[in-house]
Amino acid sequence: MKPPLRRLIPDPIWREGSRLYWWWHNRGRHRGAATFSARWRESRRALESFRQGYRGERCFILGNGPSLRVTDLSLLGGETTFGTNRIYLLFQELGFTTTFYTAVNTLVIEQCAAEIRSLNIPKFLTWRARGWVAEDRGVVFLDTDYTGPETFSQDLTSRVFEGGTVTYVAMQLAYYMGFSEVILVGVDHNYASQGPANETVISEGEDPNHFHPDYFGKGFRWQLPDLEASERSYELAREAFERDGRRILDATIGGKLSIFPKVDYASFFGK
């Protein structure tokens, strides 16, 4: 049964009010905060410095799936790499960091802010999370959101659609920086945990969905994946790269994603 107030308001008015509320919550208030922010202007200038800076080169985007445990990541030591979310749990074991780091999920950034601040690499984070990392001079803020329209941004100084997965944001970063070949590693696109897409849950034990049992370990708040939304976004990325004579390849070992051409990971290193 509808709440009493809901019964009094006509459906069209309710829908429009709801739309305006979520626009303000997700985007409007954050854009307003950027209007006179010196920190936001710094990020815009920093983003400009990365524009087409790697034109014609290749890079690797690391997902966080269990397949990373059966992938020889030592081969990436001399490559340009993008890491996301809690990829830094691997850094000590690897003996090197990813070249870049990005995170846009505010639940991740809120709970891991101290760890993220400690990373001494270029970090691209959503402007929505500025409250936890504003004083970190290594952070370049992105104007990301997770509601429509579903787009692929070629200019990261404007709006960036999150696409249901931080991997999609990394793809847009790679495009903006000019990389001609992007290789996915560890993007398993397969989760043991099931439930309604985007529902926030609290982990009750070791994480079976990622490369480390503590990735979203006991007590960690996280959102269940929306694989269909991710696939729609990946289609947009593939089309954008192909239109420009560039490409995204999938070298994930045993991955379930079928959007990009599959390639053998070892073949990139003459093996």
N, C-alpha and C positions, 0 to 999 in steps of 0.2 A: 504494500500500500504506500502511496506517495505521502510524504510529510505534509502537514496542513498548509504551510506556506507554498509548497510546490503545487498543490491543488488549486491555489488561488491565482497562479500566474500562467497565462496562456503559453503553450508550447513554443511558439516562435520567439516570444520575448525571453523565455527561459533559455532557449538555445543560444540566442544572441548574447545574453548576459553571461552565460557560461563561457562562450567563446572569448568575450572581452576579458573575463577574469583570468583565463588561462594564458591569453596573450600577455597580459600585464605581469602575471606571475613568472612566466617563462622567459619573456623577452622585454616587455616595455620598461619595467623598473630597472633592468640591467642596462638597457640602452640609455635611459635617463641618467644613470650614474656615470656613464662614459662621457656625457656631453661636455663636462668641464674638468675631466680627470686628466692630470698630467701623466699618470701611470698608463692610461689607455693610449695617449698620444705617443709615449715611448714605445709601446708595443707595436703601434702602426709603423713607426720608423724602423724598428727592428725587423718586422716582417718584410719591409721593402728591401732590406739588405740581403734577404734570402731569395728574392725573386730571380728565377732562372740562373741561380748561382751554380747549379750542377748540370747544366744543359748537356745532353748527350751521354751522361754517365748512367750507371746502373746502381740500384740500391736493393736492400733486402728489408722487408717489413716482417718483424717477428710477431706472430700471434702468441698466445699463452697456453696452447693446448698441451695435453700429455705427450703428444708426438715429439715435442722438443727433447724429451728424455731418450729418444732413439735417433736423434739427429746429431751429427758431429758438428756442433756449433763452434768448435775451435777453428774451423775453416773460415769463419766470418771475422776473425780478428783484424784483418786488413781491409775489410769491406765497409761501405757506408750503410749503416743500419738504423732502423726506427724501432724503438721499443715502446711498449704501452703498459699502462696500469701498474702491476706489481712485477714487471719483468726484472726489476733490480734484485729480486731474490736470487737470481742466477749470477749476478755480477762477480761476487767473490769466488765462486766456483770456476767461472770462465777465465778470470784474470783480466778481463777488459769489460768496458761498458758499451752500450749501444751509442751510436753517434748522436742520435736525437731521442727525445722522450716526449710522449704526449699522453694526456688523460683529459677526458671531458665529463666523466660520470662524477657527479658531486658526492655521491656516497663513497666512492673510492678515495677521492681527494680529501674529503673531510676526515676519514678514518686513518689515512696514511700521510697526512700533511707533513709531519715531521720527517718522515722517510723521504718524501719527495723533495722537500727543501734541502736535504743533505746531498742530493745528486748534483755533481759538478759538471753537468752537460746542458746544452740548450734544451729548454723545456717549453712545450707548447700546451697551455692549459686553457680551459674555458673561462671566460670572463665571469661567469656565474660563480666561480669558486674563489674569486679574488679575496674574500674575507679570510681565508686560511693561508694564503701565500702571497699577499700583496707586497710584503716587504722583501720577498725573494727576488733579487735583481736578475737572477738567471731565468726567470719566467717570462715568456712572451705570451700575451693573452690573445685568444681567438674569440671572435664573436660567434659562438656556436649556439644552436638550438636544436631541439629534437621534435618539433612539430613541423607541419607542412609549411610551404611546399617542399616536396622532395626534389632536391637539386644537387648537381655536382658543381662546386665552386672552383672557378679558374683563377679567382682573385681573392686570396685569403685575408685581404685587408677589409673585405666586406663580410656579409653573412656566410657562415659555414654550416651546412646541414649535417647533423651527426649520423644519420642513417642507421640508427639502431646498433652501432658498433664503433668503437674507437678505431678499429682497423680502417674503416672508411675515411675517417678524418686523416689518418696517416697517408692514405692514398691521395687525398687532396693536397696534403703538404708536399708529397713527392712530385705531384704534377706541377704545383706552383714553383717548386725549386728547379724544375726542368729535367728531371730524370727521364730518360727515354725507355728504360727497362726496369720494371719493378718486380721483384721475386718474393712471393709469399712463402713463409716458413712457419710451421706451427699453427697455422689457421685451420684447426681440425673441423670446425663447423659441426660439432657433435657434442651434445651434453648428456651426461647421465641423469642429472637433475631435471625433473619434469614439472610442469605447472603452467598457469596462465602467463603469457608473455608480459614482461615488464613488471610483474608483481614483485614487491619487495619482500624478501624472506631473510631469516636469520639462520646462518649455518649452524648445524648441530654437531658437526664433527669435522673430520678431515675432508678436504676438497677433492672430489673425484674428477672434476671437470678441467683442471689446469695442471701445469707441470710440477707444482709443489703442493704438498698436503696442507700447508698453511696459507696458500694463496688467498682463498676465502675460507679460512679456517673457522673453528668453533667460535661463535659469537659475532662473526662478521656479518654486517648487513649488506645485501647485494640484491640485484634485480635479475630475475629469470630472463633468459635471452628471448629475443624475437627474431628467429631465424628467417622467417619470411620477409620481414622488413629489411634485414641485412642483405638478403639476396636481391631485393629490388635495388638497393643502393649499389651493390657490387655490379649489377647490370649497367647502371649509370656510369660507374667508374670505367668499366671495360669499354663502353661506347665512347666516352670522352677521350681516353687514351688512343683508341684505334682511329678516331677521326683525325688525330694529330700525328698519325704515323708512329705512335708509341705503343707499348704493350705492357700488360700485367700477366705474369706467369705464376702458376701455383706449384711449388716444389715441396708442399707439405707431405710428409710421409704418412700414407694411410688416411689422408683427409677426406671428408665427405662433401666438400664444396665442389660444385660442377660448373661454375660460371666461367672460370678462366682455363686456358690450356694447361694441361698437366705436363710437368717436366721432371726429369730426374735430378734431385738435389746435387748429387755428386758430380754430375756432368758440368756444372759451373766451375769446377776446380780441377778439370782434366782427369777425373777419376771414373 
